[in-house]
């Protein structure tokens, strides 16, 4: 994340991060996303001529 962003591993951490994020937010909004920690990642590039 950006300023005020982070990863919460439980409800208390989520509440703390939201409070801190709202304090830093110019729009008084937070964005929540599901974490993909622990997932495998791969990159695929396709080239064609």
CHARMM-style PDB file with segment names, atoms N, HN, CA, C and O in Angstrom:
ATOM      1  N   UNK     1       0.791  -1.189   0.000  1.00  0.00      PROA
ATOM      2  CA  UNK     1       0.000   0.000   0.000  1.00  0.00      PROA
ATOM      3  C   UNK     1       0.835   1.255   0.000  1.00  0.00      PROA
ATOM      4  O   UNK     1       2.065   1.220   0.044  1.00  0.00      PROA
ATOM      5  N   UNK     2       0.146   2.335  -0.049  1.00  0.00      PROA
ATOM      6  HN  UNK     2      -0.853   2.363  -0.085  1.00  0.00      PROA
ATOM      7  CA  UNK     2       0.809   3.636  -0.017  1.00  0.00      PROA
ATOM      8  C   UNK     2       0.874   4.157   1.399  1.00  0.00      PROA
ATOM      9  O   UNK     2       0.925   3.378   2.351  1.00  0.00      PROA
ATOM     10  N   UNK     3       0.874   5.450   1.542  1.00  0.00      PROA
ATOM     11  HN  UNK     3       0.833   6.082   0.768  1.00  0.00      PROA
ATOM     12  CA  UNK     3       0.891   6.053   2.866  1.00  0.00      PROA
ATOM     13  C   UNK     3      -0.335   5.595   3.642  1.00  0.00      PROA
ATOM     14  O   UNK     3      -1.464   5.731   3.171  1.00  0.00      PROA
ATOM     15  N   UNK     4      -0.111   5.056   4.822  1.00  0.00      PROA
ATOM     16  HN  UNK     4       0.807   4.945   5.205  1.00  0.00      PROA
ATOM     17  CA  UNK     4      -1.221   4.568   5.629  1.00  0.00      PROA
ATOM     18  C   UNK     4      -1.633   3.147   5.300  1.00  0.00      PROA
ATOM     19  O   UNK     4      -2.585   2.631   5.885  1.00  0.00      PROA
ATOM     20  N   UNK     5      -0.937   2.503   4.378  1.00  0.00      PROA
ATOM     21  HN  UNK     5      -0.163   2.922   3.902  1.00  0.00      PROA
ATOM     22  CA  UNK     5      -1.284   1.140   3.973  1.00  0.00      PROA
ATOM     23  C   UNK     5      -0.597   0.104   4.836  1.00  0.00      PROA
ATOM     24  O   UNK     5       0.341   0.411   5.572  1.00  0.00      PROA
ATOM     25  N   UNK     6      -1.067  -1.113   4.740  1.00  0.00      PROA
ATOM     26  HN  UNK     6      -1.829  -1.362   4.142  1.00  0.00      PROA
ATOM     27  CA  UNK     6      -0.446  -2.197   5.476  1.00  0.00      PROA
ATOM     28  C   UNK     6      -1.220  -3.484   5.306  1.00  0.00      PROA
ATOM     29  O   UNK     6      -2.220  -3.534   4.589  1.00  0.00      PROA
ATOM     30  N   UNK     7      -0.746  -4.527   5.974  1.00  0.00      PROA
ATOM     31  HN  UNK     7       0.067  -4.485   6.555  1.00  0.00      PROA
ATOM     32  CA  UNK     7      -1.384  -5.837   5.941  1.00  0.00      PROA
ATOM     33  C   UNK     7      -1.834  -6.180   7.350  1.00  0.00      PROA
ATOM     34  O   UNK     7      -1.042  -6.120   8.291  1.00  0.00      PROA
ATOM     35  N   UNK     8      -3.098  -6.539   7.500  1.00  0.00      PROA
ATOM     36  HN  UNK     8      -3.741  -6.588   6.736  1.00  0.00      PROA
ATOM     37  CA  UNK     8      -3.651  -6.921   8.805  1.00  0.00      PROA
ATOM     38  C   UNK     8      -3.811  -8.435   8.855  1.00  0.00      PROA
ATOM     39  O   UNK     8      -4.317  -9.041   7.910  1.00  0.00      PROA
ATOM     40  N   UNK     9      -3.386  -9.036   9.940  1.00  0.00      PROA
ATOM     41  HN  UNK     9      -2.976  -8.544  10.708  1.00  0.00      PROA
ATOM     42  CA  UNK     9      -3.490 -10.482  10.117  1.00  0.00      PROA
ATOM     43  C   UNK     9      -4.632 -10.868  11.049  1.00  0.00      PROA
ATOM     44  O   UNK     9      -4.936 -12.050  11.206  1.00  0.00      PROA
ATOM     45  N   UNK    10      -5.269  -9.867  11.672  1.00  0.00      PROA
ATOM     46  HN  UNK    10      -5.022  -8.906  11.545  1.00  0.00      PROA
ATOM     47  CA  UNK    10      -6.427 -10.137  12.530  1.00  0.00      PROA
ATOM     48  C   UNK    10      -7.287  -8.866  12.598  1.00  0.00      PROA
ATOM     49  O   UNK    10      -6.918  -7.813  12.077  1.00  0.00      PROA
ATOM     50  N   UNK    11      -8.435  -9.000  13.250  1.00  0.00      PROA
ATOM     51  HN  UNK    11      -8.735  -9.855  13.673  1.00  0.00      PROA
ATOM     52  CA  UNK    11      -9.391  -7.881  13.290  1.00  0.00      PROA
ATOM     53  C   UNK    11      -8.812  -6.646  13.989  1.00  0.00      PROA
ATOM     54  O   UNK    11      -9.036  -5.525  13.533  1.00  0.00      PROA
ATOM     55  N   UNK    12      -8.080  -6.832  15.076  1.00  0.00      PROA
ATOM     56  HN  UNK    12      -7.898  -7.743  15.446  1.00  0.00      PROA
ATOM     57  CA  UNK    12      -7.509  -5.696  15.800  1.00  0.00      PROA
ATOM     58  C   UNK    12      -6.519  -4.933  14.925  1.00  0.00      PROA
ATOM     59  O   UNK    12      -6.526  -3.702  14.902  1.00  0.00      PROA
ATOM     60  N   UNK    13      -5.669  -5.665  14.205  1.00  0.00      PROA
ATOM     61  HN  UNK    13      -5.664  -6.665  14.224  1.00  0.00      PROA
ATOM     62  CA  UNK    13      -4.726  -5.006  13.305  1.00  0.00      PROA
ATOM     63  C   UNK    13      -5.467  -4.261  12.194  1.00  0.00      PROA
ATOM     64  O   UNK    13      -5.057  -3.170  11.798  1.00  0.00      PROA
ATOM     65  N   UNK    14      -6.555  -4.847  11.692  1.00  0.00      PROA
ATOM     66  HN  UNK    14      -6.888  -5.734  12.013  1.00  0.00      PROA
ATOM     67  CA  UNK    14      -7.354  -4.187  10.661  1.00  0.00      PROA
ATOM     68  C   UNK    14      -7.931  -2.875  11.183  1.00  0.00      PROA
ATOM     69  O   UNK    14      -7.871  -1.850  10.503  1.00  0.00      PROA
ATOM     70  N   UNK    15      -8.487  -2.909  12.384  1.00  0.00      PROA
ATOM     71  HN  UNK    15      -8.536  -3.742  12.936  1.00  0.00      PROA
ATOM     72  CA  UNK    15      -9.043  -1.690  12.973  1.00  0.00      PROA
ATOM     73  C   UNK    15      -7.964  -0.625  13.160  1.00  0.00      PROA
ATOM     74  O   UNK    15      -8.195   0.553  12.886  1.00  0.00      PROA
ATOM     75  N   UNK    16      -6.787  -1.040  13.627  1.00  0.00      PROA
ATOM     76  HN  UNK    16      -6.599  -1.996  13.849  1.00  0.00      PROA
ATOM     77  CA  UNK    16      -5.689  -0.087  13.826  1.00  0.00      PROA
ATOM     78  C   UNK    16      -5.237   0.522  12.503  1.00  0.00      PROA
ATOM     79  O   UNK    16      -5.011   1.729  12.416  1.00  0.00      PROA
ATOM     80  N   UNK    17      -5.104  -0.319  11.467  1.00  0.00      PROA
ATOM     81  HN  UNK    17      -5.288  -1.300  11.538  1.00  0.00      PROA
ATOM     82  CA  UNK    17      -4.685   0.182  10.164  1.00  0.00      PROA
ATOM     83  C   UNK    17      -5.732   1.118   9.564  1.00  0.00      PROA
ATOM     84  O   UNK    17      -5.385   2.131   8.957  1.00  0.00      PROA
ATOM     85  N   UNK    18      -7.005   0.782   9.731  1.00  0.00      PROA
ATOM     86  HN  UNK    18      -7.287  -0.041  10.224  1.00  0.00      PROA
ATOM     87  CA  UNK    18      -8.070   1.646   9.213  1.00  0.00      PROA
ATOM     88  C   UNK    18      -8.071   2.992   9.919  1.00  0.00      PROA
ATOM     89  O   UNK    18      -8.241   4.029   9.279  1.00  0.00      PROA
ATOM     90  N   UNK    19      -7.883   2.983  11.224  1.00  0.00      PROA
ATOM     91  HN  UNK    19      -7.745   2.140  11.744  1.00  0.00      PROA
ATOM     92  CA  UNK    19      -7.831   4.236  11.978  1.00  0.00      PROA
ATOM     93  C   UNK    19      -6.673   5.099  11.499  1.00  0.00      PROA
ATOM     94  O   UNK    19      -6.840   6.295  11.256  1.00  0.00      PROA
ATOM     95  N   UNK    20      -5.496   4.488  11.362  1.00  0.00      PROA
ATOM     96  HN  UNK    20      -5.360   3.517  11.560  1.00  0.00      PROA
ATOM     97  CA  UNK    20      -4.326   5.232  10.895  1.00  0.00      PROA
ATOM     98  C   UNK    20      -4.529   5.714   9.463  1.00  0.00      PROA
ATOM     99  O   UNK    20      -4.174   6.846   9.134  1.00  0.00      PROA
ATOM    100  N   UNK    21      -5.096   4.866   8.610  1.00  0.00      PROA
ATOM    101  HN  UNK    21      -5.384   3.946   8.877  1.00  0.00      PROA
ATOM    102  CA  UNK    21      -5.336   5.248   7.225  1.00  0.00      PROA
ATOM    103  C   UNK    21      -6.317   6.395   7.104  1.00  0.00      PROA
ATOM    104  O   UNK    21      -6.118   7.302   6.296  1.00  0.00      PROA
ATOM    105  N   UNK    22      -7.376   6.362   7.902  1.00  0.00      PROA
ATOM    106  HN  UNK    22      -7.537   5.625   8.558  1.00  0.00      PROA
ATOM    107  CA  UNK    22      -8.358   7.450   7.870  1.00  0.00      PROA
ATOM    108  C   UNK    22      -7.749   8.761   8.347  1.00  0.00      PROA
ATOM    109  O   UNK    22      -8.088   9.829   7.838  1.00  0.00      PROA
ATOM    110  N   UNK    23      -6.849   8.680   9.326  1.00  0.00      PROA
ATOM    111  HN  UNK    23      -6.574   7.812   9.740  1.00  0.00      PROA
ATOM    112  CA  UNK    23      -6.183   9.892   9.810  1.00  0.00      PROA
ATOM    113  C   UNK    23      -5.339  10.537   8.710  1.00  0.00      PROA
ATOM    114  O   UNK    23      -5.199  11.759   8.670  1.00  0.00      PROA
ATOM    115  N   UNK    24      -4.775   9.712   7.812  1.00  0.00      PROA
ATOM    116  HN  UNK    24      -4.889   8.719   7.844  1.00  0.00      PROA
ATOM    117  CA  UNK    24      -3.908  10.217   6.746  1.00  0.00      PROA
ATOM    118  C   UNK    24      -4.658  10.502   5.449  1.00  0.00      PROA
ATOM    119  O   UNK    24      -4.111  11.142   4.550  1.00  0.00      PROA
ATOM    120  N   UNK    25      -5.888  10.041   5.340  1.00  0.00      PROA
ATOM    121  HN  UNK    25      -6.332   9.521   6.070  1.00  0.00      PROA
ATOM    122  CA  UNK    25      -6.640  10.146   4.093  1.00  0.00      PROA
ATOM    123  C   UNK    25      -7.219  11.541   3.893  1.00  0.00      PROA
ATOM    124  O   UNK    25      -7.820  12.119   4.800  1.00  0.00      PROA
ATOM    125  N   UNK    26      -7.026  12.068   2.686  1.00  0.00      PROA
ATOM    126  HN  UNK    26      -6.539  11.599   1.950  1.00  0.00      PROA
ATOM    127  CA  UNK    26      -7.613  13.367   2.347  1.00  0.00      PROA
ATOM    128  C   UNK    26      -9.098  13.222   2.032  1.00  0.00      PROA
ATOM    129  O   UNK    26      -9.839  14.203   2.090  1.00  0.00      PROA
ATOM    130  N   UNK    27      -9.540  12.015   1.699  1.00  0.00      PROA
ATOM    131  HN  UNK    27      -8.938  11.218   1.652  1.00  0.00      PROA
ATOM    132  CA  UNK    27     -10.944  11.791   1.329  1.00  0.00      PROA
ATOM    133  C   UNK    27     -11.709  11.044   2.408  1.00  0.00      PROA
ATOM    134  O   UNK    27     -12.871  10.691   2.209  1.00  0.00      PROA
ATOM    135  N   UNK    28     -11.080  10.801   3.535  1.00  0.00      PROA
ATOM    136  HN  UNK    28     -10.135  11.088   3.697  1.00  0.00      PROA
ATOM    137  CA  UNK    28     -11.652  10.009   4.639  1.00  0.00      PROA
ATOM    138  C   UNK    28     -12.252   8.697   4.138  1.00  0.00      PROA
ATOM    139  O   UNK    28     -13.366   8.321   4.501  1.00  0.00      PROA
ATOM    140  N   UNK    29     -11.474   8.007   3.287  1.00  0.00      PROA
ATOM    141  HN  UNK    29     -10.569   8.312   2.992  1.00  0.00      PROA
ATOM    142  CA  UNK    29     -11.865   6.701   2.768  1.00  0.00      PROA
ATOM    143  C   UNK    29     -10.706   5.731   2.924  1.00  0.00      PROA
ATOM    144  O   UNK    29      -9.543   6.133   2.923  1.00  0.00      PROA
ATOM    145  N   UNK    30     -11.029   4.466   3.057  1.00  0.00      PROA
ATOM    146  HN  UNK    30     -11.974   4.139   3.059  1.00  0.00      PROA
ATOM    147  CA  UNK    30     -10.010   3.421   3.032  1.00  0.00      PROA
ATOM    148  C   UNK    30     -10.394   2.421   1.948  1.00  0.00      PROA
ATOM    149  O   UNK    30     -11.571   2.273   1.616  1.00  0.00      PROA
ATOM    150  N   UNK    31      -9.398   1.739   1.401  1.00  0.00      PROA
ATOM    151  HN  UNK    31      -8.442   1.859   1.670  1.00  0.00      PROA
ATOM    152  CA  UNK    31      -9.640   0.710   0.401  1.00  0.00      PROA
ATOM    153  C   UNK    31      -9.184  -0.620   0.988  1.00  0.00      PROA
ATOM    154  O   UNK    31      -8.037  -0.754   1.415  1.00  0.00      PROA
ATOM    155  N   UNK    32     -10.071  -1.592   1.010  1.00  0.00      PROA
ATOM    156  HN  UNK    32     -11.003  -1.483   0.663  1.00  0.00      PROA
ATOM    157  CA  UNK    32      -9.753  -2.917   1.526  1.00  0.00      PROA
ATOM    158  C   UNK    32      -9.612  -3.884   0.367  1.00  0.00      PROA
ATOM    159  O   UNK    32     -10.434  -3.898  -0.550  1.00  0.00      PROA
ATOM    160  N   UNK    33      -8.560  -4.695   0.416  1.00  0.00      PROA
ATOM    161  HN  UNK    33      -7.892  -4.684   1.161  1.00  0.00      PROA
ATOM    162  CA  UNK    33      -8.335  -5.714  -0.602  1.00  0.00      PROA
ATOM    163  C   UNK    33      -7.970  -7.020   0.081  1.00  0.00      PROA
ATOM    164  O   UNK    33      -7.361  -7.024   1.151  1.00  0.00      PROA
ATOM    165  N   UNK    34      -8.340  -8.115  -0.538  1.00  0.00      PROA
ATOM    166  HN  UNK    34      -8.834  -8.112  -1.407  1.00  0.00      PROA
ATOM    167  CA  UNK    34      -7.979  -9.431  -0.008  1.00  0.00      PROA
ATOM    168  C   UNK    34      -6.511  -9.703  -0.335  1.00  0.00      PROA
ATOM    169  O   UNK    34      -6.057  -9.448  -1.450  1.00  0.00      PROA
ATOM    170  N   UNK    35      -5.782 -10.218   0.637  1.00  0.00      PROA
ATOM    171  HN  UNK    35      -6.151 -10.425   1.543  1.00  0.00      PROA
ATOM    172  CA  UNK    35      -4.363 -10.490   0.466  1.00  0.00      PROA
ATOM    173  C   UNK    35      -4.133 -11.771  -0.330  1.00  0.00      PROA
ATOM    174  O   UNK    35      -4.883 -12.740  -0.211  1.00  0.00      PROA
ATOM    175  N   UNK    36      -3.094 -11.752  -1.132  1.00  0.00      PROA
ATOM    176  HN  UNK    36      -2.484 -10.965  -1.228  1.00  0.00      PROA
ATOM    177  CA  UNK    36      -2.678 -12.941  -1.872  1.00  0.00      PROA
ATOM    178  C   UNK    36      -1.371 -13.494  -1.316  1.00  0.00      PROA
ATOM    179  O   UNK    36      -0.678 -14.248  -1.999  1.00  0.00      PROA
ATOM    180  N   UNK    37      -1.030 -13.128  -0.082  1.00  0.00      PROA
ATOM    181  HN  UNK    37      -1.594 -12.516   0.473  1.00  0.00      PROA
ATOM    182  CA  UNK    37       0.192 -13.628   0.540  1.00  0.00      PROA
ATOM    183  C   UNK    37       0.188 -15.148   0.552  1.00  0.00      PROA
ATOM    184  O   UNK    37      -0.821 -15.775   0.876  1.00  0.00      PROA
ATOM    185  N   UNK    38       1.311 -15.727   0.202  1.00  0.00      PROA
ATOM    186  HN  UNK    38       2.131 -15.218  -0.061  1.00  0.00      PROA
ATOM    187  CA  UNK    38       1.427 -17.179   0.197  1.00  0.00      PROA
ATOM    188  C   UNK    38       1.046 -17.820  -1.123  1.00  0.00      PROA
ATOM    189  O   UNK    38       1.302 -19.006  -1.328  1.00  0.00      PROA
ATOM    190  N   UNK    39       0.446 -17.066  -2.014  1.00  0.00      PROA
ATOM    191  HN  UNK    39       0.239 -16.102  -1.847  1.00  0.00      PROA
ATOM    192  CA  UNK    39       0.096 -17.598  -3.329  1.00  0.00      PROA
ATOM    193  C   UNK    39       1.334 -17.583  -4.211  1.00  0.00      PROA
ATOM    194  O   UNK    39       2.248 -16.787  -3.997  1.00  0.00      PROA
ATOM    195  N   UNK    40       1.359 -18.445  -5.179  1.00  0.00      PROA
ATOM    196  HN  UNK    40       0.617 -19.092  -5.353  1.00  0.00      PROA
ATOM    197  CA  UNK    40       2.453 -18.454  -6.151  1.00  0.00      PROA
ATOM    198  C   UNK    40       2.165 -17.381  -7.206  1.00  0.00      PROA
ATOM    199  O   UNK    40       1.014 -17.102  -7.538  1.00  0.00      PROA
ATOM    200  N   UNK    41       3.223 -16.804  -7.707  1.00  0.00      PROA
ATOM    201  HN  UNK    41       4.158 -17.031  -7.436  1.00  0.00      PROA
ATOM    202  CA  UNK    41       3.068 -15.773  -8.716  1.00  0.00      PROA
ATOM    203  C   UNK    41       3.896 -16.151  -9.929  1.00  0.00      PROA
ATOM    204  O   UNK    41       5.014 -16.648  -9.791  1.00  0.00      PROA
ATOM    205  N   UNK    42       3.367 -15.925 -11.091  1.00  0.00      PROA
ATOM    206  HN  UNK    42       2.459 -15.521 -11.203  1.00  0.00      PROA
ATOM    207  CA  UNK    42       4.146 -16.136 -12.294  1.00  0.00      PROA
ATOM    208  C   UNK    42       3.830 -15.032 -13.288  1.00  0.00      PROA
ATOM    209  O   UNK    42       2.769 -14.409 -13.248  1.00  0.00      PROA
ATOM    210  N   UNK    43       4.772 -14.815 -14.167  1.00  0.00      PROA
ATOM    211  HN  UNK    43       5.633 -15.321 -14.199  1.00  0.00      PROA
ATOM    212  CA  UNK    43       4.606 -13.778 -15.177  1.00  0.00      PROA
ATOM    213  C   UNK    43       4.701 -14.431 -16.541  1.00  0.00      PROA
ATOM    214  O   UNK    43       5.568 -15.274 -16.769  1.00  0.00      PROA
ATOM    215  N   UNK    44       3.835 -14.058 -17.429  1.00  0.00      PROA
ATOM    216  HN  UNK    44       3.130 -13.374 -17.244  1.00  0.00      PROA
ATOM    217  CA  UNK    44       3.793 -14.632 -18.767  1.00  0.00      PROA
ATOM    218  C   UNK    44       3.894 -13.499 -19.772  1.00  0.00      PROA
ATOM    219  O   UNK    44       3.119 -12.543 -19.733  1.00  0.00      PROA
ATOM    220  N   UNK    45       4.855 -13.620 -20.669  1.00  0.00      PROA
ATOM    221  HN  UNK    45       5.484 -14.397 -20.700  1.00  0.00      PROA
ATOM    222  CA  UNK    45       4.993 -12.637 -21.733  1.00  0.00      PROA
ATOM    223  C   UNK    45       4.759 -13.342 -23.052  1.00  0.00      PROA
ATOM    224  O   UNK    45       5.355 -14.385 -23.320  1.00  0.00      PROA
ATOM    225  N   UNK    46       3.908 -12.785 -23.861  1.00  0.00      PROA
ATOM    226  HN  UNK    46       3.424 -11.938 -23.643  1.00  0.00      PROA
ATOM    227  CA  UNK    46       3.600 -13.363 -25.166  1.00  0.00      PROA
ATOM    228  C   UNK    46       4.139 -12.432 -26.238  1.00  0.00      PROA
ATOM    229  O   UNK    46       3.873 -11.230 -26.229  1.00  0.00      PROA
ATOM    230  N   UNK    47       4.899 -13.003 -27.157  1.00  0.00      PROA
ATOM    231  HN  UNK    47       5.115 -13.980 -27.164  1.00  0.00      PROA
ATOM    232  CA  UNK    47       5.439 -12.218 -28.267  1.00  0.00      PROA
ATOM    233  C   UNK    47       4.960 -12.846 -29.569  1.00  0.00      PROA
ATOM    234  O   UNK    47       4.863 -14.066 -29.700  1.00  0.00      PROA
ATOM    235  N   UNK    48       4.672 -11.999 -30.497  1.00  0.00      PROA
ATOM    236  HN  UNK    48       4.751 -11.008 -30.391  1.00  0.00      PROA
ATOM    237  CA  UNK    48       4.187 -12.488 -31.781  1.00  0.00      PROA
ATOM    238  C   UNK    48       4.764 -11.613 -32.884  1.00  0.00      PROA
ATOM    239  O   UNK    48       4.894 -10.399 -32.728  1.00  0.00      PROA
ATOM    240  N   UNK    49       5.108 -12.245 -33.996  1.00  0.00      PROA
ATOM    241  HN  UNK    49       5.003 -13.231 -34.123  1.00  0.00      PROA
ATOM    242  CA  UNK    49       5.602 -11.442 -35.119  1.00  0.00      PROA
ATOM    243  C   UNK    49       4.721 -11.582 -36.325  1.00  0.00      PROA
ATOM    244  OT1 UNK    49       4.991 -10.973 -37.360  1.00  0.00      PROA
TER     245      UNK     49
END
